[in-house]
Amino acid sequence: MRRLRPLPDGTTTGPPGCTTHCARLCTDTGIAAVLAADKALLHWRAVRRLGDSGLAEHAVQETLIRAWRACASYDPARGSVRTWLLTIERNVLTDIARVRAARPGDTNWDELGEQTEGRSAGPDFTDALSDCLLVSELLDHLPGPQRDAVVQVILRDRAYHEVAADLGVPVGTVKTRVHYALRSLRRLPISA
């Protein structure tokens, strides 16, 4: 039987097109670093959402496979690898939930009722946390006046005229800042 030898550092094993700006999941050291830093968070989040440790392991594996395949598309200017992985995992967990909903006969009805009444009825704390991290990273791409206008009008749900009075600018200026900020944010990719 052949023994596997580790690859030299910097050698990619990922899909063609991986570069030095990728998520580094295509190298042995890169995947080891991600596993050491983020595997526990990914698994914990999946168990909380799915309620099944075995299915959570599957979700983490699928997340890492999708991340490995999309390694070359990662852009460090748009966020951290952790935020990128959490976004991929959220998509994986959504896919799993859809499959489970489409095949309810595979799940005991009592278990399904308990899950829908309990912790999965509302948004998960980790989903909210990852959403906050993502929003924070997206807002960092905006100029200060646009960021302030978006935070006040959109996130704090304040009226345009109140924000204009607080900032000492016309209402039209606040509306323009929000408009251009949202247009800029729509152009930024937020998932893999």
ZIFENBEL-V610972 format. One record per residue. N is the residue number from 1. PSI is psi as a letter, one per 30 degrees, with the letter a starting at -180 (NA if undefined). NEAR is the number of other ideal C-beta (glycine too) atoms within 8 Angstrom. D_FIRST is the distance of its C-alpha to the first C-alpha in Angstrom with 2 decimals. Layout:
[[N | PSI | NEAR | D_FIRST] [N | PSI | NEAR | D_FIRST]]
This chain:
[[1 | k | 2 | 0.00] [2 | k | 3 | 3.80] [3 | k | 4 | 6.54] [4 | k | 4 | 9.62] [5 | k | 4 | 12.74] [6 | k | 5 | 16.16] [7 | l | 8 | 18.55] [8 | k | 5 | 21.80] [9 | k | 7 | 24.71] [10 | f | 5 | 26.64] [11 | k | 8 | 23.84] [12 | k | 7 | 24.28] [13 | g | 7 | 21.70] [14 | a | 12 | 24.53] [15 | l | 9 | 26.63] [16 | k | 3 | 28.46] [17 | f | 5 | 31.68] [18 | k | 10 | 30.64] [19 | a | 6 | 32.92] [20 | f | 3 | 33.89] [21 | g | 6 | 36.20] [22 | a | 13 | 33.66] [23 | f | 11 | 32.77] [24 | g | 12 | 29.76] [25 | f | 13 | 27.44] [26 | g | 15 | 25.39] [27 | l | 14 | 24.27] [28 | e | 10 | 22.01] [29 | e | 8 | 25.10] [30 | e | 11 | 27.32] [31 | e | 13 | 25.42] [32 | e | 8 | 24.99] [33 | e | 9 | 28.74] [34 | e | 16 | 29.66] [35 | e | 9 | 27.62] [36 | e | 6 | 29.24] [37 | e | 7 | 32.68] [38 | f | 10 | 33.00] [39 | e | 10 | 30.53] [40 | e | 6 | 32.91] [41 | e | 10 | 35.88] [42 | e | 14 | 34.21] [43 | e | 11 | 33.13] [44 | e | 9 | 36.57] [45 | e | 14 | 38.36] [46 | e | 15 | 36.40] [47 | e | 11 | 37.03] [48 | e | 11 | 40.70] [49 | e | 11 | 41.06] [50 | f | 12 | 39.06] [51 | g | 8 | 39.65] [52 | j | 7 | 36.20] [53 | e | 6 | 33.33] [54 | e | 6 | 30.63] [55 | e | 10 | 32.32] [56 | e | 12 | 32.67] [57 | e | 10 | 28.92] [58 | e | 9 | 28.62] [59 | e | 15 | 31.45] [60 | e | 13 | 29.87] [61 | e | 8 | 26.59] [62 | e | 9 | 28.75] [63 | e | 13 | 30.83] [64 | e | 12 | 27.98] [65 | e | 8 | 26.63] [66 | e | 12 | 30.18] [67 | e | 15 | 30.67] [68 | e | 12 | 27.52] [69 | e | 8 | 28.79] [70 | g | 10 | 32.25] [71 | e | 15 | 31.25] [72 | f | 11 | 33.16] [73 | f | 7 | 36.27] [74 | k | 12 | 36.71] [75 | j | 7 | 39.88] [76 | f | 8 | 40.40] [77 | f | 3 | 44.14] [78 | f | 7 | 44.29] [79 | l | 7 | 42.76] [80 | l | 7 | 40.03] [81 | e | 11 | 36.39] [82 | e | 9 | 37.12] [83 | e | 12 | 40.03] [84 | e | 13 | 38.04] [85 | e | 13 | 35.28] [86 | e | 15 | 38.01] [87 | e | 13 | 39.57] [88 | e | 14 | 36.38] [89 | e | 14 | 35.86] [90 | e | 11 | 39.47] [91 | e | 11 | 38.87] [92 | e | 12 | 35.78] [93 | e | 13 | 37.82] [94 | e | 8 | 40.68] [95 | e | 8 | 38.51] [96 | e | 12 | 37.21] [97 | e | 10 | 40.81] [98 | e | 8 | 42.00] [99 | e | 8 | 39.45] [100 | e | 10 | 40.44] [101 | e | 7 | 44.10] [102 | f | 6 | 43.69] [103 | i | 8 | 42.18] [104 | f | 9 | 44.27] [105 | f | 4 | 43.75] [106 | f | 5 | 40.24] [107 | k | 9 | 41.86] [108 | k | 5 | 44.37] [109 | e | 7 | 47.80] [110 | e | 6 | 48.62] [111 | e | 8 | 45.56] [112 | e | 10 | 46.38] [113 | e | 8 | 49.95] [114 | e | 8 | 48.99] [115 | e | 10 | 46.64] [116 | f | 8 | 49.27] [117 | f | 6 | 52.02] [118 | b | 7 | 50.07] [119 | f | 8 | 48.02] [120 | g | 9 | 46.97] [121 | e | 6 | 50.60] [122 | l | 5 | 51.19] [123 | k | 5 | 49.29] [124 | k | 11 | 46.61] [125 | e | 7 | 47.27] [126 | e | 11 | 44.04] [127 | e | 11 | 44.95] [128 | e | 9 | 48.31] [129 | e | 8 | 46.80] [130 | e | 12 | 44.39] [131 | e | 8 | 47.32] [132 | e | 8 | 49.49] [133 | e | 10 | 46.92] [134 | e | 13 | 46.61] [135 | e | 9 | 50.42] [136 | e | 8 | 50.86] [137 | e | 12 | 48.47] [138 | e | 11 | 50.22] [139 | f | 10 | 53.64] [140 | f | 7 | 52.65] [141 | f | 8 | 52.63] [142 | l | 12 | 56.34] [143 | l | 5 | 59.35] [144 | e | 6 | 61.20] [145 | e | 7 | 64.19] [146 | e | 13 | 62.06] [147 | e | 12 | 59.70] [148 | e | 10 | 62.77] [149 | e | 14 | 64.30] [150 | e | 16 | 61.16] [151 | e | 10 | 60.66] [152 | e | 12 | 64.31] [153 | e | 14 | 64.82] [154 | e | 9 | 61.48] [155 | e | 8 | 59.75] [156 | f | 7 | 62.93] [157 | h | 5 | 64.74] [158 | l | 7 | 67.93] [159 | l | 6 | 70.62] [160 | e | 10 | 70.92] [161 | e | 7 | 74.46] [162 | e | 8 | 73.50] [163 | e | 13 | 70.72] [164 | e | 13 | 73.07] [165 | e | 7 | 75.70] [166 | e | 7 | 73.27] [167 | f | 10 | 71.94] [168 | h | 5 | 75.42] [169 | l | 6 | 74.54] [170 | l | 6 | 75.80] [171 | e | 8 | 74.13] [172 | e | 6 | 73.23] [173 | e | 9 | 71.27] [174 | e | 15 | 69.15] [175 | e | 9 | 68.54] [176 | e | 8 | 67.56] [177 | e | 13 | 65.14] [178 | e | 14 | 63.45] [179 | e | 8 | 63.34] [180 | e | 9 | 61.72] [181 | e | 13 | 59.29] [182 | e | 10 | 58.08] [183 | e | 8 | 57.83] [184 | e | 11 | 55.65] [185 | e | 11 | 53.42] [186 | f | 6 | 52.91] [187 | f | 5 | 51.46] [188 | k | 9 | 48.71] [189 | k | 5 | 45.44] [190 | g | 6 | 44.59] [191 | l | 7 | 41.36] [192 | NA | 10 | 38.11]]
